[in-house]
Amino acid sequence: MGEKMPDRQLTGLCGEHYVAAYLAGSDLTVAVPRGGAARVDLFVADSRRGRPIRLQVKTARDPYGKHQGKPFCSWATNCSIIDEHDEGYWFAFVALNGWPQKAILPEVLFVPSAVVAERMELEKAKTRTFYWIYVDDAEIYRNENGLALLKTALAQPCQPPLPSSPPAIQSD
């Protein structure tokens, strides 16, 4: 028989598939890259307009904790995002909350990579790095709120194509 997949891989797959279903159920087109793509778990588009978004999914079974008495949530995240963020790159941070064993649906934060990069700039000196956010501050990115932000980004027009030939040089 095959070797059992480590628990963290199953957790990651669970989050990726949940986000793909959530987005498809929200009338968006979702594609999983074949063979994997570096730092991209899903491609998302609104088939009626706009540009596609690259989405990286980070999943935790229970990302909640407290800092100075204030509740926060966190996900292990690489600091390479500091130099790699752009408007077409987003994160989906998933809190499974015991799902599917418990009847509580996962929560998803849809966060632009620029926001993640800003937080990771504060983390880069640490040995283990995490994207973290206070629970109260996360509301703007949570579930339907975050989905609305993502849909707004998807509605942005695509960049115009580059000219097929360089412009002519005028002589005096």
C-alpha positions in Angstrom: 0.0 0.0 0.0 1.0 3.6 -0.5 2.7 5.7 2.1 0.4 7.8 4.3 0.5 11.5 3.5 1.7 13.6 6.4 -1.1 15.5 8.3 0.1 18.9 7.2 -0.2 18.0 3.6 -3.7 16.8 4.1 -4.5 20.0 5.9 -3.1 22.1 3.0 -5.1 20.1 0.4 -8.3 20.4 2.5 -7.9 24.2 2.5 -7.1 24.4 -1.2 -10.1 22.4 -2.2 -12.4 24.2 0.2 -11.3 27.6 -1.2 -11.7 26.3 -4.8 -15.2 25.2 -4.0 -16.1 28.4 -2.2 -14.9 30.6 -5.1 -16.6 28.4 -7.7 -19.8 28.5 -5.7 -19.4 32.3 -5.8 -19.6 32.3 -9.6 -15.8 32.6 -10.2 -13.7 30.4 -12.5 -11.1 28.4 -10.6 -8.2 26.4 -12.0 -5.6 24.3 -10.3 -2.2 24.5 -11.9 -1.1 21.2 -13.4 2.1 19.9 -11.9 2.1 22.7 -9.4 3.3 26.2 -9.8 5.7 27.9 -7.5 3.8 29.8 -4.8 0.5 29.5 -6.6 -2.2 27.1 -5.5 -5.1 28.4 -7.6 -5.8 30.7 -10.5 -9.1 32.6 -10.1 -11.0 34.7 -12.7 -14.3 36.3 -13.4 -15.1 34.8 -16.8 -17.1 37.9 -17.7 -14.4 40.5 -17.3 -11.1 41.6 -15.8 -7.9 39.8 -15.2 -7.0 36.5 -13.4 -5.6 36.4 -9.9 -2.9 34.0 -8.6 -3.9 32.7 -5.2 -1.8 31.1 -2.6 -3.7 29.1 0.1 -2.4 28.8 3.6 -4.4 26.5 5.9 -4.3 25.9 9.7 -6.5 23.7 11.7 -6.7 26.2 14.6 -4.7 29.4 13.9 -6.1 31.3 16.9 -4.2 32.6 19.9 -3.9 35.7 22.2 -1.2 38.4 22.3 -1.4 40.7 25.3 -4.9 39.5 25.9 -6.0 40.4 22.3 -7.2 37.5 20.1 -5.2 37.0 16.8 -4.8 34.3 14.1 -1.7 33.3 12.3 -0.4 31.1 9.5 3.2 30.0 8.7 4.3 32.2 5.7 7.5 32.7 3.9 9.1 36.1 3.8 9.9 35.9 0.1 6.5 37.6 -0.5 8.3 40.9 0.6 10.0 41.0 -2.9 7.3 39.1 -4.9 4.0 40.8 -4.2 1.9 42.5 -6.9 -1.7 43.4 -7.6 -2.4 40.0 -9.3 -1.2 37.9 -6.4 -3.4 37.2 -3.3 -3.5 34.9 -0.3 -6.4 32.9 1.1 -5.8 32.1 4.8 -8.0 29.3 5.9 -9.0 28.4 9.5 -10.5 24.9 9.4 -12.1 25.3 12.8 -12.4 21.5 13.2 -14.2 21.1 9.9 -15.3 18.7 8.5 -15.6 16.7 11.8 -17.4 19.7 13.4 -20.4 21.4 11.8 -18.6 24.7 11.8 -17.6 26.0 8.3 -14.0 27.1 7.8 -13.2 30.8 7.7 -11.2 32.3 4.8 -9.4 35.6 4.8 -8.7 36.8 1.2 -5.8 39.2 1.6 -3.8 41.1 -1.1 -0.1 40.1 -1.3 0.9 43.7 -0.6 -0.8 43.6 2.8 0.9 40.2 3.6 4.3 41.6 2.5 3.9 44.6 4.9 3.3 42.2 7.8 6.1 39.9 6.8 8.5 42.8 6.7 8.1 42.8 10.5 8.6 39.1 10.7 11.7 38.6 8.6 14.3 38.7 11.4 12.6 35.7 13.1 13.5 32.0 12.7 9.9 30.9 12.1 7.8 33.5 10.2 4.0 33.9 10.3 1.4 36.2 8.8 -0.7 37.2 11.7 -3.6 39.6 12.2 -5.8 40.6 15.2 -9.2 39.0 14.9 -11.0 42.4 15.0 -8.8 43.7 12.2 -9.4 40.5 10.1 -13.1 41.3 9.6 -12.4 43.3 6.4 -10.8 40.2 4.8 -13.1 37.5 6.2 -15.4 35.4 4.0 -17.9 37.6 2.1 -16.0 40.8 2.9 -12.8 39.4 1.6 -14.6 37.8 -1.4 -15.9 41.3 -2.3 -12.4 42.7 -2.2 -11.1 39.8 -4.4 -14.0 40.3 -6.9 -13.1 44.0 -7.1 -9.5 43.1 -7.9 -10.7 40.6 -10.5 -12.8 43.3 -12.2 -9.7 45.4 -12.9 -8.9 45.6 -16.6 -6.1 43.4 -17.9 -2.9 45.2 -18.8 -2.7 46.2 -22.5 -0.5 44.0 -24.6 3.0 45.1 -25.3 3.6 46.6 -28.8 4.6 43.9 -31.3 7.4 46.1 -32.6 9.4 49.0 -31.1 8.2 52.5 -32.0 9.9 54.0 -35.0 12.8 56.4 -34.4 12.3 59.8 -36.0 15.4 61.5 -37.4 15.9 65.2 -37.6 
